Amino acid sequence: MTTTAETVWRDRLARIDDRIDEIQLPTNGKRLSQDEEWCVVTIRGSRRRIRFHDYASIYEIPGLYERIFYDRLKCSSPFRVSRLLADVIRERGKEPQDLRVLDLGAGNGMVGDELHALGVKTLVGVDIIPQARSAAMRDREGIYREYLVTDMTELPEKKARRLASHELNCLTTVATLGFGDIPPEAFATALSLVSTPGWIAFNIKEDFLRERDDSGFSRLVRELSRREVIRIEAYRRYRHRLAIDGRPLYYVAVVATKQEPIPLS
């Protein structure tokens, strides 16, 4: 059966208790930025306002993340980024099962689910939020070989050794860059754990990769590319999801290869 952007999460939702009575998006006509968006969730008769970037609260409620972002707002990023990665590596004569993936900002495991469906056997998740790991273990048991809760900007030596023991050759991070969820230093640390040569797959809102953008991540990617530490192999613009007012939000999916070790500077 062909896997689509909705197949995996719909299958998971079918097994989750239907505790969510209603999700209401604001309709006051005010245009909000992505990091300001919110909704009101009714769970077994109790109403609660939740910001979209309050991931800890969302992950605590089984199925809520999927219902907000995949059912209501039509998010396609885990599917898009995973499939672009698979397409590029197959063009190079490799297969997804050859990958040993570090999933940075793994959340509740949506990207891991997609990669697992493609045949990836070794998946290691990392997130700074304990509730993310709990949600992934609850809703996607067996997807990750290991899932660590840690701050990648201050990675403890013991956890660094555990990550290195998986001999990682691919880094993925989806819907986590550009809004401060994952600082550039965390991305660089994660990339340093990937073998050389190795693979990188990520997405980011298109505004954050333009030359006029001066965010830390934009500067980091441009500098790594300029120094030929990474080489961009594929770049695809697509609709990430809908905003709460129905506008399409466009992101860029990027697949690159790691050519050289990350310089300390």
QUILIN-V148438 format. One record per residue. N is the residue number from 1. SS is DSSP state (h for helix, s for strand, l for the rest). PHI is phi in whole degrees, 0 to 359 (NA if undefined). Layout:
N/SS/PHI  N/SS/PHI
This chain:
1/l/NA  2/l/285  3/l/277  4/l/246  5/l/299  6/l/255  7/h/300  8/h/294  9/h/290  10/h/295  11/h/297  12/h/292  13/h/298  14/l/297  15/l/259  16/l/262  17/l/305  18/l/274  19/l/271  20/s/271  21/s/281  22/s/199  23/s/236  24/s/249  25/s/266  26/l/297  27/l/233  28/l/276  29/l/84  30/l/283  31/l/276  32/l/253  33/l/286  34/h/300  35/h/278  36/h/252  37/l/295  38/s/206  39/s/209  40/s/248  41/s/251  42/s/253  43/s/239  44/l/51  45/l/88  46/s/258  47/s/270  48/s/210  49/s/270  50/s/227  51/s/285  52/l/298  53/l/270  54/l/271  55/h/297  56/h/302  57/h/293  58/h/293  59/h/296  60/l/291  61/l/254  62/l/305  63/l/87  64/h/293  65/h/302  66/h/295  67/h/292  68/h/289  69/h/274  70/h/259  71/h/279  72/h/281  73/l/254  74/l/58  75/l/294  76/l/234  77/h/296  78/h/304  79/h/296  80/h/297  81/h/292  82/h/298  83/h/290  84/h/295  85/h/301  86/h/298  87/h/299  88/h/291  89/h/292  90/h/291  91/h/298  92/l/265  93/l/81  94/l/251  95/l/229  96/h/305  97/h/293  98/h/280  99/l/274  100/s/238  101/s/259  102/s/261  103/s/263  104/s/275  105/l/68  106/l/292  107/l/57  108/l/269  109/l/96  110/h/297  111/h/292  112/h/303  113/h/300  114/h/295  115/h/294  116/h/299  117/h/296  118/h/279  119/l/113  120/l/293  121/l/264  122/s/252  123/s/234  124/s/239  125/s/262  126/s/221  127/s/207  128/l/273  129/l/261  130/h/302  131/h/296  132/h/294  133/h/299  134/h/300  135/h/293  136/h/295  137/h/291  138/h/286  139/h/263  140/l/222  141/l/301  142/l/89  143/l/287  144/l/262  145/l/292  146/s/206  147/s/221  148/s/254  149/s/259  150/l/198  151/l/264  152/h/288  153/h/280  154/h/223  155/l/292  156/l/297  157/h/301  158/h/297  159/h/288  160/h/298  161/h/294  162/h/297  163/h/294  164/h/296  165/l/295  166/l/275  167/l/50  168/l/295  169/l/231  170/s/206  171/s/241  172/s/237  173/s/207  174/l/233  175/l/59  176/l/231  177/l/255  178/l/101  179/l/247  180/l/87  181/l/296  182/l/234  183/l/294  184/h/305  185/h/297  186/h/292  187/h/298  188/h/296  189/h/298  190/h/298  191/h/295  192/h/293  193/l/276  194/l/271  195/l/297  196/l/242  197/l/285  198/s/204  199/s/246  200/s/224  201/s/223  202/s/209  203/s/226  204/s/199  205/s/303  206/h/302  207/h/300  208/h/279  209/h/248  210/l/283  211/l/302  212/l/284  213/l/284  214/l/243  215/l/291  216/h/299  217/h/292  218/h/300  219/h/297  220/h/298  221/h/297  222/h/297  223/h/291  224/h/297  225/h/291  226/h/298  227/l/278  228/l/62  229/l/287  230/s/237  231/s/231  232/s/288  233/s/256  234/s/205  235/s/212  236/s/225  237/s/274  238/s/202  239/s/277  240/s/291  241/s/192  242/s/266  243/l/285  244/l/294  245/l/266  246/l/94  247/l/291  248/s/286  249/s/251  250/s/261  251/s/240  252/s/239  253/s/266  254/s/232  255/s/242  256/s/223  257/s/246  258/s/275  259/l/261  260/l/219  261/l/299  262/l/287  263/l/290  264/l/300  265/l/290
